[in-house]
């Protein structure tokens, strides 16, 4: 993957027309008392370097086409307990020119500031006020350091998002492999559903299959939601007993080689009711119609209008909406977006495009959720926009109930 990271840095340099870019890795976060959560890297930093360790920096001098990695100071005690990444390995992973210490990195920034008034880094995370959790502090700490060093600090988050939205061949292959591992696991788990008594047993089988295949593990907290639990969109308790004549919604994706899959299927436990069959059939038809829309140069605005029409027709057919203008019930029974980008982040930004472009990978995930009936159905596939249309990368996995 080294060549990919070098290429990514070159593409960013071209997009910014040179200049200096400085990014920080995430820092570790407390899990409990003296224990940290398992580390997961900031996606932009990983996309530029491939480095999976906390507290590293990358400094790009795009004018001279030079890349420095800055290694954090790690005490002997932490090295013994947690290990560390040595210089030779970091260079082999990233293709950077050299590794310097944090003290040397600070001096390098001050030297660069004498010749460059502007530095690019990651600015504020969009919509963070809606997240409901604390943001990793590493980017703000870096931003504050750069403000003390350079005359002007500019945000390159949008530039990175636009570049990352168009997947390179190596990235598409990595996503395809993650999808194949995920679809294989879905097929295995579906064949075993009669043997499971609790949601967590299905989750455990996915976890086993992913790690046994050598993947990093789940790309996000898995959702295994039976009956009314499926109406909680980000349900992750995965602890309820499975009962006959329920629907089981499973939203699962592996992370492999740094890239994520994101797939959802809804299966019947035992013989489904007529209403369950009808809701699933409506979502399945909408899913097929929406995927068929996807093609290069389709405007995102038109895509959303067509999706709203298709989903309205599906819900009117089920008696959930009085008319296409019944906005309250539309949002009640379909409360989430139809698509998001997919890549290093499971919710990869598409860079706010006006039109879909070849190389974009996005999900299509229609769902209908009826809490008063204890029914939640979602079907989700991962779609590559191609030069002539689209390719359903997870289409090999049946959507049958």
GIURKA-V724560 format. One record per residue. N is the residue number from 1. PHI is phi in whole degrees, -180 to 180 (NA if undefined). PSI is psi in degrees with one decimal (* if undefined). BURIAL is b if it has 24 or more other C-alpha atoms within 12 Angstrom, else e. Layout:
BEGIN
{{N,PHI,PSI,BURIAL} {N,PHI,PSI,BURIAL}}
END
This chain:
BEGIN
{{1,NA,-8.8,b} {2,-53,-43.4,e} {3,-61,-33.7,e} {4,-65,-44.6,b} {5,-65,-40.4,b} {6,-62,-44.8,b} {7,-62,-40.6,b} {8,-61,-41.3,b} {9,-66,-37.3,b} {10,-65,-42.9,b} {11,-64,-38.9,b} {12,-66,-41.2,b} {13,-58,-43.6,b} {14,-66,-39.4,e} {15,-66,-33.4,e} {16,-94,-1.5,b} {17,57,47.0,e} {18,92,-152.9,e} {19,87,-174.6,b} {20,-110,133.9,b} {21,-125,132.1,b} {22,-132,122.4,b} {23,-127,151.7,b} {24,-112,145.0,b} {25,-68,166.2,b} {26,-65,161.2,b} {27,-104,161.7,b} {28,-68,152.2,b} {29,-124,142.7,e} {30,-67,135.0,e} {31,-99,-46.8,e} {32,-173,134.2,e} {33,48,-110.7,e} {34,-106,27.1,e} {35,-118,138.5,e} {36,-99,153.7,e} {37,-65,153.8,e} {38,-57,131.8,e} {39,-75,137.4,e} {40,-134,130.5,b} {41,-78,151.8,b} {42,-65,131.9,b} {43,-66,-40.2,b} {44,-65,-41.4,b} {45,-63,-44.7,b} {46,-64,-40.7,b} {47,-62,-28.5,b} {48,-92,-20.6,b} {49,-131,-29.7,b} {50,77,2.7,b} {51,-80,129.4,b} {52,-101,1.9,b} {53,-95,156.1,b} {54,-77,152.1,b} {55,72,8.9,b} {56,-78,159.3,b} {57,-121,160.1,b} {58,-128,134.0,b} {59,-119,120.7,b} {60,-112,118.9,b} {61,-99,92.4,b} {62,-71,-19.1,b} {63,-70,-40.5,e} {64,-100,1.5,e} {65,54,51.4,b} {66,-123,143.2,b} {67,-128,126.8,b} {68,-115,137.3,b} {69,-100,139.4,b} {70,-113,117.4,b} {71,-89,141.6,b} {72,-75,158.6,b} {73,-79,121.7,e} {74,-120,124.9,e} {75,-67,158.9,e} {76,-60,-37.1,e} {77,-62,-46.2,e} {78,-67,-33.7,e} {79,-64,-38.7,e} {80,-67,-43.7,e} {81,-80,-40.4,e} {82,-114,-10.8,e} {83,76,178.2,e} {84,-156,166.5,b} {85,-102,120.8,b} {86,-84,164.4,b} {87,-58,-45.8,b} {88,-62,-42.2,e} {89,-68,-40.7,e} {90,-61,-40.9,b} {91,-69,-37.6,b} {92,-66,-36.7,e} {93,-71,-45.6,b} {94,-95,-27.1,b} {95,73,17.9,b} {96,-71,166.3,b} {97,-81,-36.8,b} {98,-162,162.9,b} {99,-116,131.7,b} {100,-125,162.9,b} {101,-76,169.1,e} {102,-63,-39.3,e} {103,-64,-43.6,e} {104,-66,-35.9,e} {105,-63,-40.1,b} {106,-63,-42.2,b} {107,-65,-39.0,e} {108,-63,-42.3,b} {109,-62,-42.9,b} {110,-65,-36.5,e} {111,-68,-42.8,e} {112,-65,-33.9,b} {113,-66,-21.6,b} {114,-72,-24.7,e} {115,-111,-11.1,e} {116,-135,123.5,b} {117,-84,-23.1,e} {118,-112,139.0,b} {119,-130,143.1,b} {120,-104,141.3,b} {121,-155,-172.0,b} {122,-87,125.3,b} {123,-86,-161.0,b} {124,-62,144.7,e} {125,-76,123.0,e} {126,-61,141.4,e} {127,64,16.9,e} {128,-61,-27.3,e} {129,-66,-17.0,e} {130,-94,-4.3,e} {131,-73,-37.5,e} {132,82,18.9,e} {133,-148,166.2,e} {134,-79,140.6,e} {135,-84,141.4,e} {136,-54,128.6,b} {137,-80,-3.0,b} {138,-63,-39.4,b} {139,-69,-39.8,b} {140,-66,-39.9,b} {141,-61,-43.0,b} {142,-66,-43.4,b} {143,-58,-43.8,b} {144,-65,-40.2,e} {145,-62,-43.7,b} {146,-68,-34.9,b} {147,-64,-30.9,b} {148,-79,-12.2,e} {149,-110,-39.0,b} {150,-110,157.0,b} {151,-69,-35.6,e} {152,-140,129.6,e} {153,-114,120.9,b} {154,-117,149.2,b} {155,-87,127.1,b} {156,-113,18.9,b} {157,-61,-42.5,b} {158,-68,-37.5,b} {159,-62,-43.6,b} {160,-65,-41.1,b} {161,-61,-43.0,b} {162,-65,-39.2,b} {163,-68,-45.2,b} {164,-68,-22.5,b} {165,-66,-31.3,b} {166,-96,104.4,b} {167,-76,137.3,b} {168,-82,160.8,b} {169,-52,-41.5,e} {170,-65,-34.2,e} {171,-70,-41.7,b} {172,-62,-40.5,b} {173,-64,-39.8,b} {174,-65,-40.9,b} {175,-65,-42.3,b} {176,-59,-40.1,b} {177,-67,-42.0,b} {178,-61,-40.6,b} {179,-66,-43.0,b} {180,-62,-43.6,b} {181,-60,-38.8,b} {182,-71,-45.1,b} {183,-66,-37.3,b} {184,-61,-40.9,b} {185,-67,-40.7,b} {186,-58,-45.7,b} {187,-61,-41.3,b} {188,-65,-45.9,e} {189,-67,-41.6,b} {190,-59,-38.1,b} {191,-69,-15.5,e} {192,-108,3.4,e} {193,-57,-36.5,b} {194,-64,-19.3,e} {195,-88,-12.1,e} {196,-93,143.8,b} {197,-111,-20.5,e} {198,-134,156.0,b} {199,-57,-39.9,b} {200,-66,-21.0,b} {201,-69,-38.4,b} {202,-66,-43.2,b} {203,-58,-44.1,b} {204,-63,-36.5,b} {205,-67,-42.3,b} {206,-60,-47.7,b} {207,-59,-43.1,b} {208,-62,-46.9,e} {209,-66,-38.4,b} {210,-66,-49.4,b} {211,-71,-34.8,e} {212,-63,-30.8,e} {213,-80,-3.4,e} {214,89,8.0,e} {215,-77,164.3,b} {216,-66,-26.5,b} {217,129,-157.2,b} {218,-69,138.7,b} {219,-77,-16.9,b} {220,-160,166.5,b} {221,-62,123.7,e} {222,-68,146.6,b} {223,-111,115.2,b} {224,-127,99.0,b} {225,-127,114.5,b} {226,-98,143.6,b} {227,58,-130.4,b} {228,-67,-19.4,b} {229,-60,-28.4,b} {230,-67,-14.1,b} {231,-83,-8.1,b} {232,-95,108.8,b} {233,-61,-39.0,b} {234,-110,41.7,e} {235,-64,124.2,b} {236,-133,9.3,b} {237,-63,-42.9,e} {238,50,45.5,b} {239,-129,-1.6,e} {240,-79,155.8,b} {241,-73,140.9,e} {242,-85,135.7,b} {243,-126,148.7,b} {244,-63,149.8,e} {245,68,22.4,e} {246,-103,161.6,b} {247,-99,144.6,b} {248,-118,113.9,b} {249,-96,126.7,b} {250,-127,118.0,b} {251,-114,105.4,b} {252,-140,145.2,b} {253,-156,137.8,b} {254,-87,154.7,b} {255,-108,124.2,b} {256,-141,128.5,b} {257,61,27.2,b} {258,89,-5.2,b} {259,-120,150.2,b} {260,-107,152.3,b} {261,-110,160.7,b} {262,-153,101.5,b} {263,-132,141.5,b} {264,-131,136.5,b} {265,-135,151.6,b} {266,-122,122.1,b} {267,-119,153.2,b} {268,-88,138.3,b} {269,-99,103.8,b} {270,79,-158.5,e} {271,-78,120.9,e} {272,-75,155.9,b} {273,-76,165.3,e} {274,-61,-38.4,e} {275,-67,-42.8,b} {276,-60,-43.7,b} {277,-61,-42.0,b} {278,-66,-43.3,e} {279,-66,-45.0,b} {280,-62,-42.2,b} {281,-64,-37.5,b} {282,-66,-42.9,b} {283,-67,-40.5,b} {284,-64,-42.3,b} {285,-66,-42.6,b} {286,-61,-42.1,b} {287,-57,-47.1,b} {288,-66,-41.3,b} {289,-67,-38.4,b} {290,-71,-42.9,b} {291,-58,-39.1,b} {292,-63,-20.7,e} {293,-71,-27.9,b} {294,-73,125.9,b} {295,-161,158.5,b} {296,-63,145.1,b} {297,73,7.2,b} {298,-69,127.3,b} {299,-72,140.2,e} {300,-63,-35.5,b} {301,-63,-44.2,e} {302,-68,-38.8,e} {303,-57,-46.8,b} {304,-65,-39.8,e} {305,-63,-43.7,e} {306,-67,-38.8,e} {307,-62,-46.5,b} {308,-59,-41.0,b} {309,-64,-47.3,e} {310,-63,-44.4,b} {311,-69,-35.6,b} {312,-63,-44.2,b} {313,-62,-38.8,b} {314,-63,-43.1,b} {315,-76,-33.2,b} {316,-64,-38.2,b} {317,-63,-24.5,e} {318,-96,0.9,b} {319,77,19.8,e} {320,-93,-15.8,b} {321,-131,143.0,b} {322,-80,-34.7,e} {323,-159,171.9,e} {324,-66,-16.5,e} {325,-91,2.4,e} {326,-80,74.0,e} {327,-64,-35.5,e} {328,-62,-48.0,e} {329,-73,-30.2,b} {330,-58,-48.9,b} {331,-76,-25.0,e} {332,-67,-43.5,e} {333,-97,-11.2,b} {334,-141,78.6,b} {335,-91,8.8,b} {336,-128,170.6,e} {337,-70,155.2,b} {338,-79,-28.2,b} {339,-147,157.2,b} {340,-151,160.8,b} {341,-69,161.9,b} {342,-140,136.3,b} {343,-180,-121.8,b} {344,-64,-49.4,b} {345,-83,142.5,b} {346,-68,-28.4,b} {347,-111,71.5,b} {348,-71,139.1,b} {349,-71,142.4,b} {350,-96,6.4,b} {351,76,25.0,b} {352,50,54.7,b} {353,-77,154.6,b} {354,-84,-28.2,e} {355,-135,147.5,e} {356,-70,142.3,b} {357,-126,147.7,b} {358,-55,138.5,b} {359,99,-14.6,b} {360,-74,141.5,b} {361,-120,125.0,b} {362,-140,155.7,b} {363,-86,155.5,b} {364,-126,117.3,b} {365,-142,69.8,b} {366,-67,147.7,b} {367,-152,150.4,b} {368,-130,127.6,b} {369,-127,121.6,b} {370,-124,85.0,b} {371,-57,-38.6,e} {372,-68,-16.4,e} {373,-108,-3.0,e} {374,67,31.4,b} {375,-121,127.8,b} {376,-137,125.0,b} {377,-129,128.7,b} {378,-140,140.7,b} {379,-129,127.4,b} {380,-136,130.2,b} {381,-128,163.8,b} {382,-109,120.4,b} {383,-117,129.4,b} {384,-97,126.9,b} {385,-80,125.0,b} {386,-109,176.7,b} {387,-62,-31.3,e} {388,-112,-5.3,e} {389,171,-111.2,e} {390,-155,164.2,b} {391,-134,124.1,b} {392,-82,100.7,b} {393,-68,-23.5,b} {394,-110,16.1,b} {395,-67,-13.5,b} {396,-70,-15.3,e} {397,-92,119.0,b} {398,-58,145.8,e} {399,-99,12.3,b} {400,-58,148.2,e} {401,-71,*,b}}
END
